[in-house]
Amino acid sequence: MLRYLAFFSLIGAATSLLFGLIGSEQSVRVTGKLQCNGAPASHVRVKLYEKETTLDTLLSEGTTDADGTFTLQGAKTEVTTIDPKVNVYHKCNYNGICYRKFSLTVPDNFITDGATPNKTFDIGVINLANRFSGDSTDCLN
C-alpha cells in the first residue's frame, strides 16, 4: 500500500513539475472577516490551497487579526486554470482537541493571469458558529 502511495505521489510531483515549466503563472487573493457568535474571531488559522488530484498545494497561510479579518494571496504555474480554496480551522463553539474545518472554493472569475492578483474574492462576514457543508475535524492543520 505504501508503495502505491509513494508511486502516485511521485507521479503527481513529476506532473506538477512538468506542467509548472510549460504552464502559465496564475494568482488569487482572498479576504474576509470571521466571527464567533457575533464577536470577532481573532487568531483563527486560514490557509489558501490549490486543489490537486493527490495532495493540495499550499499557496499561503495566516491568521485573522484582532477584528477577525484576513487577506491571503498566492500564485502557481499551471497548464489549466488553478482551482484555489480557503480552509478555515477554528474552535468556535467546539471544545475538542482538534479544530473544526471548512473549505470555500474560489470562483474562477477571481483568478488572475500573472504573479500579482488584480481581483480579490471577498468571502464577506462569516459566523463560525454556523455549520457548513463539508464541515470536518482536523488535527494536523
N, CA and C atoms as a LAMMPS dump frame, in Angstrom:
ITEM: TIMESTEP
0
ITEM: NUMBER OF ATOMS
423
ITEM: BOX BOUNDS ff ff ff
-5.0000000000000000e+02 5.0000000000000000e+02
-5.0000000000000000e+02 5.0000000000000000e+02
-5.0000000000000000e+02 5.0000000000000000e+02
ITEM: ATOMS id mol type element x y z
1 1 1 N 0.817 -1.19 0
2 1 2 C 0 0 0
3 1 3 C 0.863 1.256 0
4 2 1 N 1.921 1.244 0.83
5 2 2 C 2.817 2.401 0.876
6 2 3 C 3.541 2.607 -0.446
7 3 1 N 3.839 1.508 -1.144
8 3 2 C 4.495 1.624 -2.451
9 3 3 C 3.594 2.346 -3.445
10 4 1 N 2.299 2.011 -3.418
11 4 2 C 1.359 2.664 -4.321
12 4 3 C 1.234 4.143 -4.002
13 5 1 N 1.165 4.466 -2.718
14 5 2 C 1.066 5.868 -2.306
15 5 3 C 2.318 6.631 -2.729
16 6 1 N 3.492 6.053 -2.526
17 6 2 C 4.747 6.689 -2.924
18 6 3 C 4.799 6.857 -4.442
19 7 1 N 4.362 5.83 -5.185
20 7 2 C 4.365 5.895 -6.641
21 7 3 C 3.476 7.022 -7.15
22 8 1 N 2.249 7.086 -6.637
23 8 2 C 1.325 8.12 -7.101
24 8 3 C 1.757 9.51 -6.655
25 9 1 N 2.378 9.622 -5.497
26 9 2 C 2.91 10.909 -5.053
27 9 3 C 4.036 11.357 -5.975
28 10 1 N 4.895 10.418 -6.364
29 10 2 C 5.996 10.72 -7.275
30 10 3 C 5.459 11.147 -8.636
31 11 1 N 4.477 10.44 -9.133
32 11 2 C 3.861 10.792 -10.417
33 11 3 C 3.241 12.182 -10.334
34 12 1 N 2.534 12.473 -9.233
35 12 2 C 1.923 13.791 -9.046
36 12 3 C 2.959 14.889 -8.991
37 13 1 N 4.066 14.652 -8.298
38 13 2 C 5.131 15.65 -8.198
39 13 3 C 5.784 15.881 -9.557
40 14 1 N 6.039 14.813 -10.308
41 14 2 C 6.651 14.943 -11.631
42 14 3 C 5.716 15.69 -12.582
43 15 1 N 4.43 15.394 -12.513
44 15 2 C 3.451 16.072 -13.355
45 15 3 C 3.398 17.549 -13.018
46 16 1 N 3.376 17.881 -11.722
47 16 2 C 3.348 19.277 -11.307
48 16 3 C 4.584 20.014 -11.786
49 17 1 N 5.756 19.364 -11.699
50 17 2 C 6.996 19.979 -12.149
51 17 3 C 6.955 20.227 -13.651
52 18 1 N 6.551 19.231 -14.426
53 18 2 C 6.483 19.363 -15.878
54 18 3 C 5.498 20.45 -16.273
55 19 1 N 4.284 20.416 -15.704
56 19 2 C 3.287 21.426 -16.044
57 19 3 C 3.708 22.798 -15.56
58 20 1 N 4.463 22.858 -14.468
59 20 2 C 4.967 24.125 -13.973
60 20 3 C 5.925 24.781 -14.952
61 21 1 N 6.635 23.974 -15.737
62 21 2 C 7.58 24.51 -16.712
63 21 3 C 6.882 24.981 -17.981
64 22 1 N 5.752 24.388 -18.32
65 22 2 C 5.094 24.737 -19.576
66 22 3 C 3.78 25.493 -19.375
67 23 1 N 3.344 25.673 -18.149
68 23 2 C 2.08 26.354 -17.884
69 23 3 C 2.247 27.854 -17.778
70 24 1 N 1.221 28.513 -17.266
71 24 2 C 1.265 29.959 -17.063
72 24 3 C 1.025 30.264 -15.586
73 25 1 N 1.674 31.321 -15.097
74 25 2 C 1.506 31.706 -13.707
75 25 3 C 0.149 32.377 -13.523
76 26 1 N -0.543 31.953 -12.466
77 26 2 C -1.859 32.482 -12.129
78 26 3 C -1.867 32.817 -10.643
79 27 1 N -2.646 33.813 -10.272
80 27 2 C -2.66 34.237 -8.871
81 27 3 C -4.085 34.473 -8.391
82 28 1 N -4.203 34.543 -7.065
83 28 2 C -5.514 34.724 -6.447
84 28 3 C -5.328 35.431 -5.101
85 29 1 N -6.31 36.266 -4.749
86 29 2 C -6.325 36.933 -3.443
87 29 3 C -7.715 36.739 -2.84
88 30 1 N -7.736 36.42 -1.524
89 30 2 C -8.993 36.194 -0.805
90 30 3 C -8.96 37.009 0.481
91 31 1 N -10.079 37.625 0.809
92 31 2 C -10.203 38.368 2.054
93 31 3 C -11.539 38.037 2.694
94 32 1 N -11.659 38.33 3.966
95 32 2 C -12.921 38.091 4.653
96 32 3 C -12.822 38.452 6.117
97 33 1 N -13.935 38.284 6.803
98 33 2 C -13.998 38.563 8.236
99 33 3 C -14.715 37.403 8.905
100 34 1 N -14.113 36.878 9.974
101 34 2 C -14.688 35.744 10.686
102 34 3 C -15.146 36.19 12.066
103 35 1 N -16.311 35.687 12.447
104 35 2 C -16.874 35.976 13.764
105 35 3 C -17.263 34.671 14.439
106 36 1 N -17.339 34.726 15.77
107 36 2 C -17.851 33.608 16.551
108 36 3 C -18.96 34.161 17.427
109 37 1 N -20.188 33.757 17.141
110 37 2 C -21.358 34.241 17.876
111 37 3 C -21.446 35.762 17.878
112 38 1 N -21.082 36.375 16.754
113 38 2 C -21.192 37.822 16.594
114 38 3 C -19.971 38.611 17.036
115 39 1 N -19.017 37.989 17.71
116 39 2 C -17.789 38.67 18.145
117 39 3 C -16.662 38.336 17.168
118 40 1 N -15.693 39.255 16.986
119 40 2 C -14.578 38.964 16.077
120 40 3 C -13.848 37.679 16.48
121 41 1 N -13.538 36.855 15.497
122 41 2 C -12.808 35.608 15.729
123 41 3 C -11.341 35.867 15.403
124 42 1 N -10.581 36.249 16.415
125 42 2 C -9.171 36.569 16.2
126 42 3 C -8.316 35.308 16.309
127 43 1 N -7.163 35.364 15.653
128 43 2 C -6.17 34.289 15.685
129 43 3 C -6.7 32.959 15.142
130 44 1 N -7.62 33.013 14.197
131 44 2 C -8.127 31.813 13.531
132 44 3 C -7.211 31.521 12.343
133 45 1 N -6.796 30.27 12.213
134 45 2 C -5.894 29.884 11.122
135 45 3 C -6.679 29.763 9.817
136 46 1 N -6.141 30.381 8.763
137 46 2 C -6.712 30.297 7.419
138 46 3 C -5.59 29.938 6.446
139 47 1 N -5.915 29.072 5.492
140 47 2 C -4.918 28.636 4.513
141 47 3 C -5.522 28.672 3.115
142 48 1 N -4.723 29.105 2.167
143 48 2 C -5.114 29.144 0.763
144 48 3 C -4.4 28.01 0.048
145 49 1 N -5.171 27.132 -0.569
146 49 2 C -4.638 25.964 -1.262
147 49 3 C -5.033 25.966 -2.727
148 50 1 N -4.228 25.283 -3.53
149 50 2 C -4.579 24.907 -4.894
150 50 3 C -4.974 23.442 -4.822
151 51 1 N -6.216 23.136 -5.199
152 51 2 C -6.683 21.752 -5.155
153 51 3 C -5.941 20.922 -6.203
154 52 1 N -5.451 19.775 -5.778
155 52 2 C -4.73 18.853 -6.658
156 52 3 C -5.375 17.477 -6.571
157 53 1 N -5.01 16.594 -7.491
158 53 2 C -5.558 15.245 -7.518
159 53 3 C -5.124 14.446 -6.296
160 54 1 N -3.862 14.565 -5.917
161 54 2 C -3.359 13.789 -4.784
162 54 3 C -3.301 14.646 -3.522
163 55 1 N -2.325 15.528 -3.416
164 55 2 C -2.182 16.394 -2.252
165 55 3 C -2.321 17.851 -2.68
166 56 1 N -3.141 18.612 -1.962
167 56 2 C -3.315 20.028 -2.274
168 56 3 C -2.014 20.779 -2.029
169 57 1 N -1.788 21.849 -2.805
170 57 2 C -0.584 22.656 -2.693
171 57 3 C -0.898 23.922 -1.902
172 58 1 N -0.146 24.157 -0.838
173 58 2 C -0.325 25.352 -0.018
174 58 3 C 0.209 26.564 -0.77
175 59 1 N -0.636 27.589 -0.94
176 59 2 C -0.229 28.823 -1.596
177 59 3 C 0.102 29.919 -0.585
178 60 1 N -0.635 29.951 0.534
179 60 2 C -0.441 30.985 1.551
180 60 3 C -1.183 30.571 2.811
181 61 1 N -0.741 31.105 3.949
182 61 2 C -1.439 30.842 5.199
183 61 3 C -1.254 32.02 6.134
184 62 1 N -2.155 32.125 7.092
185 62 2 C -2.072 33.19 8.084
186 62 3 C -3.136 32.995 9.144
187 63 1 N -3.314 34.027 9.956
188 63 2 C -4.356 34.025 10.978
189 63 3 C -5.127 35.33 10.897
190 64 1 N -6.323 35.306 11.439
191 64 2 C -7.144 36.515 11.436
192 64 3 C -6.58 37.53 12.426
193 65 1 N -6.814 38.809 12.13
194 65 2 C -6.402 39.9 13.009
195 65 3 C -7.327 39.964 14.219
196 66 1 N -7.095 40.923 15.086
197 66 2 C -7.908 41.104 16.297
198 66 3 C -9.379 41.342 15.955
199 67 1 N -9.634 41.951 14.793
200 67 2 C -11.027 42.205 14.392
201 67 3 C -11.619 41.081 13.547
202 68 1 N -10.875 39.979 13.389
203 68 2 C -11.382 38.816 12.659
204 68 3 C -11.14 38.838 11.165
205 69 1 N -10.42 39.85 10.654
206 69 2 C -10.193 39.941 9.208
207 69 3 C -8.92 39.219 8.793
208 70 1 N -8.896 38.814 7.534
209 70 2 C -7.708 38.188 6.953
210 70 3 C -7.639 38.496 5.473
211 71 1 N -6.447 38.422 4.933
212 71 2 C -6.195 38.503 3.5
213 71 3 C -5.078 37.533 3.182
214 72 1 N -5.314 36.692 2.19
215 72 2 C -4.309 35.748 1.713
216 72 3 C -4.172 35.905 0.209
217 73 1 N -2.961 35.73 -0.292
218 73 2 C -2.79 35.691 -1.742
219 73 3 C -1.661 34.739 -2.081
220 74 1 N -1.771 34.147 -3.261
221 74 2 C -0.761 33.206 -3.703
222 74 3 C -0.803 33.048 -5.201
223 75 1 N 0.223 32.391 -5.729
224 75 2 C 0.332 32.179 -7.169
225 75 3 C 0.897 30.789 -7.427
226 76 1 N 0.559 30.27 -8.604
227 76 2 C 1.056 28.955 -9.008
228 76 3 C 1.049 28.889 -10.526
229 77 1 N 2.011 28.168 -11.069
230 77 2 C 2.082 27.948 -12.505
231 77 3 C 1.391 26.632 -12.826
232 78 1 N 0.422 26.697 -13.722
233 78 2 C -0.37 25.527 -14.116
234 78 3 C -0.687 25.611 -15.602
235 79 1 N -0.911 24.446 -16.22
236 79 2 C -1.343 24.396 -17.613
237 79 3 C -2.823 24.768 -17.694
238 80 1 N -3.609 24.258 -16.777
239 80 2 C -5.04 24.565 -16.736
240 80 3 C -5.279 25.643 -15.684
241 81 1 N -6.504 26.101 -15.575
242 81 2 C -6.853 27.111 -14.579
243 81 3 C -6.689 26.535 -13.179
244 82 1 N -6.043 27.307 -12.295
245 82 2 C -5.887 26.841 -10.916
246 82 3 C -7.26 26.728 -10.265
247 83 1 N -7.335 25.921 -9.244
248 83 2 C -8.593 25.656 -8.54
249 83 3 C -8.373 25.933 -7.048
250 84 1 N -8.316 27.226 -6.66
251 84 2 C -7.994 27.562 -5.275
252 84 3 C -9.167 27.394 -4.316
253 85 1 N -8.801 27.15 -3.051
254 85 2 C -9.794 27.057 -1.984
255 85 3 C -9.183 27.632 -0.712
256 86 1 N -10.045 28.053 0.203
257 86 2 C -9.62 28.56 1.501
258 86 3 C -10.097 27.57 2.553
259 87 1 N -9.187 27.129 3.412
260 87 2 C -9.543 26.293 4.558
261 87 3 C -9.509 27.162 5.81
262 88 1 N -10.529 27.011 6.65
263 88 2 C -10.622 27.743 7.912
264 88 3 C -10.626 26.719 9.038
265 89 1 N -9.72 26.894 10.014
266 89 2 C -9.571 25.977 11.145
267 89 3 C -9.891 26.763 12.414
268 90 1 N -10.921 26.342 13.167
269 90 2 C -11.359 27.153 14.301
270 90 3 C -11.881 26.294 15.447
271 91 1 N -12.103 26.954 16.583
272 91 2 C -12.617 26.302 17.795
273 91 3 C -13.912 26.964 18.258
274 92 1 N -14.569 27.745 17.433
275 92 2 C -15.812 28.42 17.816
276 92 3 C -16.868 27.383 18.196
277 93 1 N -17.35 27.444 19.42
278 93 2 C -18.352 26.502 19.932
279 93 3 C -17.895 25.048 19.818
280 94 1 N -16.61 24.833 19.956
281 94 2 C -16.048 23.488 19.834
282 94 3 C -14.939 23.327 20.875
283 95 1 N -15.025 22.285 21.688
284 95 2 C -14.063 22.07 22.768
285 95 3 C -13.172 20.854 22.558
286 96 1 N -13.185 20.265 21.372
287 96 2 C -12.364 19.092 21.11
288 96 3 C -10.882 19.425 21.081
289 97 1 N -10.053 18.385 21.026
290 97 2 C -8.617 18.622 20.999
291 97 3 C -8.134 19.077 19.62
292 98 1 N -8.905 18.811 18.596
293 98 2 C -8.562 19.216 17.234
294 98 3 C -9.307 20.512 16.896
295 99 1 N -9.428 20.811 15.615
296 99 2 C -10.115 22.017 15.157
297 99 3 C -11.252 21.63 14.213
298 100 1 N -12.288 22.453 14.21
299 100 2 C -13.309 22.328 13.17
300 100 3 C -12.726 22.95 11.907
301 101 1 N -13.065 22.382 10.765
302 101 2 C -12.533 22.865 9.495
303 101 3 C -13.646 22.912 8.46
304 102 1 N -13.635 23.994 7.669
305 102 2 C -14.477 24.033 6.48
306 102 3 C -13.697 24.7 5.359
307 103 1 N -14.129 24.457 4.128
308 103 2 C -13.443 24.987 2.946
309 103 3 C -14.411 25.777 2.088
310 104 1 N -13.871 26.798 1.449
311 104 2 C -14.616 27.591 0.479
312 104 3 C -13.831 27.604 -0.827
313 105 1 N -14.489 27.29 -1.937
314 105 2 C -13.843 27.308 -3.243
315 105 3 C -13.901 28.718 -3.819
316 106 1 N -12.786 29.156 -4.39
317 106 2 C -12.718 30.479 -5.022
318 106 3 C -13.222 30.348 -6.451
319 107 1 N -14.202 31.174 -6.852
320 107 2 C -14.707 31.109 -8.234
321 107 3 C -13.62 31.457 -9.253
322 108 1 N -13.703 30.844 -10.431
323 108 2 C -12.71 31.046 -11.489
324 108 3 C -12.551 32.51 -11.897
325 109 1 N -13.619 33.313 -11.818
326 109 2 C -13.52 34.693 -12.281
327 109 3 C -12.681 35.581 -11.352
328 110 1 N -12.174 35.036 -10.242
329 110 2 C -11.284 35.784 -9.351
330 110 3 C -9.821 35.364 -9.513
331 111 1 N -9.539 34.55 -10.516
332 111 2 C -8.177 34.117 -10.799
333 111 3 C -7.583 35.064 -11.839
334 112 1 N -6.363 35.505 -11.596
335 112 2 C -5.681 36.481 -12.445
336 112 3 C -4.495 35.824 -13.141
337 113 1 N -4.279 36.144 -14.409
338 113 2 C -3.056 35.724 -15.09
339 113 3 C -1.915 36.581 -14.572
340 114 1 N -0.806 35.936 -14.237
341 114 2 C 0.352 36.659 -13.727
342 114 3 C 0.542 36.445 -12.235
343 115 1 N 1.67 36.955 -11.723
344 115 2 C 2.077 36.713 -10.341
345 115 3 C 1.314 37.539 -9.313
346 116 1 N 0.724 38.659 -9.741
347 116 2 C 0.045 39.549 -8.803
348 116 3 C -1.451 39.604 -9.119
349 117 1 N -2.291 39.228 -8.151
350 117 2 C -3.736 39.259 -8.414
351 117 3 C -4.243 40.691 -8.582
352 118 1 N -5.15 40.892 -9.539
353 118 2 C -5.761 42.212 -9.697
354 118 3 C -7.232 42.195 -9.293
355 119 1 N -7.682 41.08 -8.736
356 119 2 C -9.04 40.95 -8.21
357 119 3 C -8.947 40.324 -6.826
358 120 1 N -9.957 40.578 -6.005
359 120 2 C -9.996 39.994 -4.668
360 120 3 C -11.345 39.329 -4.46
361 121 1 N -11.319 38.069 -4.065
362 121 2 C -12.54 37.36 -3.704
363 121 3 C -12.815 37.647 -2.239
364 122 1 N -13.885 38.394 -1.964
365 122 2 C -14.276 38.739 -0.596
366 122 3 C -15.346 37.756 -0.147
367 123 1 N -15.005 36.93 0.847
368 123 2 C -15.977 35.939 1.322
369 123 3 C -17.017 36.575 2.232
370 124 1 N -16.816 37.858 2.575
371 124 2 C -17.766 38.564 3.432
372 124 3 C -17.534 38.234 4.901
373 125 1 N -18.576 38.405 5.703
374 125 2 C -18.518 38.119 7.137
375 125 3 C -19.135 36.744 7.368
376 126 1 N -18.384 35.866 7.998
377 126 2 C -18.862 34.509 8.26
378 126 3 C -18.878 34.27 9.761
379 127 1 N -20.014 33.795 10.251
380 127 2 C -20.131 33.423 11.664
381 127 3 C -19.747 31.952 11.79
382 128 1 N -18.641 31.701 12.473
383 128 2 C -18.126 30.338 12.606
384 128 3 C -19.021 29.443 13.454
385 129 1 N -19.993 30.024 14.157
386 129 2 C -20.928 29.221 14.942
387 129 3 C -21.868 28.424 14.036
388 130 1 N -21.984 28.833 12.768
389 130 2 C -22.823 28.113 11.809
390 130 3 C -22.191 26.782 11.436
391 131 1 N -22.984 25.885 10.906
392 131 2 C -22.499 24.628 10.335
393 131 3 C -22.415 24.819 8.829
394 132 1 N -21.376 24.243 8.225
395 132 2 C -21.159 24.39 6.799
396 132 3 C -21.124 23.033 6.13
397 133 1 N -21.523 23.003 4.881
398 133 2 C -21.469 21.774 4.109
399 133 3 C -20.011 21.325 4.024
400 134 1 N -19.761 20.078 4.327
401 134 2 C -18.402 19.561 4.273
402 134 3 C -17.578 19.822 5.522
403 135 1 N -18.216 20.321 6.603
404 135 2 C -17.502 20.509 7.867
405 135 3 C -16.792 19.223 8.264
406 136 1 N -15.618 19.364 8.832
407 136 2 C -14.895 18.2 9.321
408 136 3 C -14.06 18.603 10.538
409 137 1 N -13.338 17.648 11.061
410 137 2 C -12.414 17.893 12.165
411 137 3 C -11.005 17.647 11.641
412 138 1 N -10.072 18.532 12.01
413 138 2 C -8.699 18.424 11.528
414 138 3 C -7.724 18.589 12.683
415 139 1 N -6.856 17.594 12.861
416 139 2 C -5.865 17.637 13.941
417 139 3 C -4.469 17.961 13.43
418 140 1 N -4.29 18.014 12.115
419 140 2 C -2.959 18.175 11.547
420 140 3 C -2.78 19.484 10.781
421 141 1 N -3.597 20.457 11.021
422 141 2 C -3.524 21.684 10.233
423 141 3 C -2.268 22.44 10.532
